[in-house]
Amino acid sequence: MRGDDNGRRNVTSGRDTDLIVLPGGGYSEHVAHEAEPIAAWLTGLGVRASVFRYPLLARHPIPLDALRAEIRRLRDAGARRIGLIGFSAGGHLAGLAGLSPGSDERDAVDFAVLGYAITSMQTETYRPARVILLGEDATPELRRANSLDALVTPSSPPFFVWHTAEDEYVPPEHTYRLAASLAAHGVPHCVHVFAHGPHSLGLAQGSADAAAWTSLAASWIAEQSRGRPISTGARTLERES
């Protein structure tokens, strides 16, 4: 890993790492500044990155099934490590893909980066996204089954999670819930909650302390990219050598 004059971190050993970018938008749209600009930043780190526009206005598990099909496509094309980076609702989908049980080992996610993500369908915050994904009358069991904190196990992949304390649309409670579950299950994770900034910051350029998330995430992604595979049943995790 090396730095450039702009303080970025280049992943010199990460050419076998693919990242899938999942923009937010409440499961009703794909927010533009959380799509191609994120992929361009990742490409600058030396990581192959692509934007995946998952189905919108669709009930679970349609978005998850579509994402898993894309993960399998990249695996079949030779990808050795696959990471996900998602924002808001896209962060929720990334978390579901990383944490939900799957029947095909090619679906496995090696690491995930979540930005101001919806992590719980059991809270009343950002209700419109929940209604789109699960329906108006979703049962408590269905809401729990789609809450990331309830899906964490000791074999879950590593997570980098960031948020801002001032987020009014998806309060930082979502990140705290997931972080507590990751810690309780001994899952490697990195969590940053910045003091200032609204929802949907994207790269957060010029956004005070939150602008640091890209440098922090770049270092973390570099660690995941140079990790060595450790088999944990059907899932393979990456650990730093």
N, C-alpha and C positions, 0 to 999 in steps of 0.2 A: 504494500500500500504506500502511495506517495501523495504528497500535497502539491497543489499548484499555487500560483500567486493570488488566487481568489479564495484560498482557504478551503478549497474542496478536497475531497479524498478520492483518489483513484484506486479502484480495485484491480490491481495488476494480475491477480490470480483468479479472477472471477469470470473468465470467458465461458466457462461451462455453467454459469448461473443465469437463469432467465427469471425476470420479474414481470408479473402481470399487474397492470395498473387498473384499478377499479374506481372510477370516479363516483362521487356522491350525487345526490339529487332526490333523496327521499323515496327511492324506488319508482319515481314518476318521471325523471329526466336524468340526463348525464351532464353534470356541470363541466363546462369546457375547460376552465382553468385547473381542474383536477384530473385532466386527461393527458393530452399531448405535451403540455409543459412539464408534467411530472416524468413522462417517458424520456423527454429530452434531457432532463437533469440526470436521470439514471444512466442514460447512454454516455453522458459526460463522465460518469464514474467508471466506465469500462464494463458496464453490465448490459447485457441484452435486455431490452424492455419493450413491451407492447401494451397497448390499451385494449382492454376487452369491454365491449359495450354489451352488458348482460341484458336479458329481456326486462322490459319495464311494464308496470301496471299488470304484473303477473303474480299469481299465487305461488307460495312455497309448495313444492320444491323446484319450480321451473327455473328461477335464476341460478340456484345451486347446481342443478343438473347441467345447465348450459356451461357454467364455469368449470365443472369437473370434466366435461367433454373437451374443453379447451386445454386443461391441464394434461389430459391423456394425449391430446394431439401433440403437445410440446414434448412429452415423454417419448412418444413414438418417433418423433423427429430427432431424438438424441439428447434431449436436455437431461443433465445429471442432477442438478438442483433447481428447484422451482420455489420462488418466493412470491408472495402476494403483497401488494401495497394498496390499501383502500382507504377511502375517506367517507365519513358520515355513513350513509346507507351502504356505500361500497365497502366501507370498513366492516360493517356487520356481515356482508356477504363473504368477505375475506376470512373473517373469523369463523363463520359457519363452515367454510371449506376446510379450514385448518383443524377444526375441532369436532365436527360431526362424524360419527362412525360411517365408514364406507366399505363396500364389498370388493372394490378393485384397488389393489395396492398402487396402481398407477395414479390414483387420485391424490396420493399423499402430498402434503405441503411441507416444505422443509423449514420455512420461517415466514413470518408475517409482520408487516408494518401497518399499524392502524392510526389514522389521524382523526381526532374528534369523532370517533366511531359510535354509532348506536350499538351498545353491547347487550342491552336488556330489553326484552319485550314484556317484562313484568312491571315496569314502571309506566307512568302515564305521560312521560315526556316524549315528545315527537310522535304523538299518537297517529298522525296521518300515514307515516311509513308503515306502522304496524298494521293498520287497517288494510292497506294495499296488499301487504305480504300475507297476512293471516286471516283477514276478514273481520267484519264488525263484531261478530259473536265468537271470536276465538276462545276456546276453553283455556282454563288456567294451565292444563297439561300441555297444550300446544304452545302457549306463550313461553312456558318454561323450556320446552324442547328446542326453542329457537332463541334462547338467551345464552350468550356466550359463557357467562360465568358458571352456568349450570352444566356446561359441556366439557369443562376442563378435566383432564385426567393426568396422571403422572407421565404418560407417554405423549402428551401434547407437544407440538413444536414450539420453538422459541418465539417470543413476541417482543416487538418494540411498539410502545403505545404512547401517544402524545395527545395533549388536550390543552385548552386554556380555561382558567378559572372563571372567565367572564362569558363563556359560551352560554347563551340563553336558549338556543334551540335544542342542543343536546348537552345538558349540563355535565360537568366533569364527574358527577356521580357514576356515569357509565364507565369511565375509565377506572375509577376507584373500585367498583364492583369486580371488574375483570382482573385488575391487579391483585386484589385480595385473594381471588380464587387461584390465580397462577402461583402466588406465593404459598398458599395452603397446600398445593399439590407438588411443590418443588420444581415447577417448570421455569427454565431460564427466561428471564424477561428484563426489559428496561423500560421504565416509565418516567415521563416528563410532563408535568402540569405547569404551564407558564402562567404568570400572573395576569397578563393582559392579552386581549385580542378577541374578536368576535368569532362566530362560527364560519366555516368555509374559507379558511385562509389559504388553502393550497400551499404553494411554496413559501408563503408568508414573507416575501421580500419587503423590507421596510416596515415590518410589523413588530418593532421593539424586540423584547426578549424571545418571542415565539419564532423569530427568524432563525434562531440557532438550531431549530429542529433538524434542518437539512444536514448540517455538519455533524450533529450527533448521530443521525440515522446513517450517514455515509460511513462513519467509523464502525457502526454496528453491523451494517450490511457487509462490510469488508471482512469482519470476523466470521460471519456466517458463510461467506463465500470461500474462505480458506479452511473451513472446518473439515473434519474427517467424518465419514458416515459411521454411525453407530446404529445397529439394527435393534429395534424394540418391537419385535413381532412384525405386524404388517406395516408398520410405519418406520421410516428411516429418518433419524434426526441428524443434524449437523452439529458437531462440537469443534471448538477451536483446538488445534493440535498443541 
